[in-house]
Amino acid sequence: MFLLEKWYGDVVTAEGAGAIVYAARLRWGPLRFAYGATIVFTGAEPPQANATVRRVPMPRLEPEVATWRHTALRADARWCRDAAPIESCLADGPDGSIRWRCHMPRALARVQIGDAILHGLGYVEQLQLTIPPAKLPFRGGSLRWGRYLSSQHAIVWIEWTGAHPRQWAWLDGVGQTGLADLDGGRRLVFHESRAIRDQPLLTTIRLPLPHLARRLTGILRAAREHKRLSRAALVNGDGAAPLDEGWAIHEEVLW
C-alpha cells in the first residue's frame, strides 16, 4: 500500500520576504518515513533551505488556527483563518486517489524560522495521495500549482499535463475555468518574479534513506522543480490598471 500525506504552509510579508514549511509522512509497503523542511527567502540573499527526518509531527489543525513546530528546524508557525476552506478529489481510480484540502486559502500568518520572524498573509494545504509515483496522472508531463493572496482576494490553481490533462482554479473559493478567464472577465498577471527553487526534485526532497532513494531514483530522475515568488495583479481582460495586487507563490514540476 502507498500513502503519502503532505502538508504545505507559507507566509509572504507585504515587502515580499517569505517562508515555506513542509511536513510529510509516507507509508509504502513496510517502509515508514516522515519528512520536515523549511525555506526562507528574503531577497537580500539566496533562499535558505533545511530538512530533517527526525521526529517530524504533522501540523495541528483547529477550527480557526493551524500551528506547526519543529525544534531541530527552529520552526514555529501559526496561521489564523481568513477564508473558508476548499476541498477537491483531483483523481480517483483503480490506481488510487489524490485528495486535496486547502484548509486556509488565506490566513494571517506568523512564521519563525531560526532568527527570521515573518508576519503576513499565508496559506495552508494538505494533500493525501494513494497513487504510487509510477502511476501518477501527470507522469511524462508537468504539474503546476500556485496561490495568489491579497487583502481582498485569494486565488488557487492546479493544473497538470500528460496523458490525462486537468486544470482547476478557485477565486475566493468559487471554481473558475482558469487564470485567464476569472469571474467578471478578470485575469491574473505576474511580474517582478524571482526564483525560490530551481533544481531536480530528488535534490529538493533530499532523500535520506538509501533504500527509499533507490526506489524513487528511476521514477523521479528527470523531474525538476521550478518554484517562484511573483508580484501579481488581478486585472480586467483589457489589461488596464490593476484591480488588486498581491503576492503569488507558484511552481511547475516537469516530469
C-alpha angles and dihedrals in degrees: 000000000000121000126164122181113187128180124196127188133170147171133201122190124222088259095053103258114131153160137218127202129193131192121179142164127196132199114187114164106301092346120105118184137167127192136188129184143170136198125192120192121180101160091236092088138006116293113276116223132187134174141182142180095202120112096330113182123198117243118276112240123199127172095273105008137056124192137182129182133178121176098200092050090044088231127153115167133174131179126188115203117253100163137036118266124259125211134185140165100227096186135007126172147111092303093054138266144281112217118186124194119183098196094180117019086178128013141163101249141194115186125177120191111176108310094342114100115186128188122187146087115328145180137216129194138167126208124196114191128182098168110103114241094250091059102044112138093235095053107135092021136057140280119216126189135166148157131208121197134186134154088268108033146032122200125183127181138182126184136166136184129201132084092337109030117195138169137193134181134176129195111196089339096309118118116247136189093237147310092279093053109042124159113291093025092287128143138188120244129187133216139154090043124177133180122256094174136358113168144100113300093235088059091047096056093039097210106218099188115078095210092051091046091053091049094052102034095084092047098044101030095111098035116115130185123217110186122176143177114219137179103234140185138202108227140172118261090262091061094238124152113329116270091200137001133203145128128291130198109198138164145187124205113198113210 
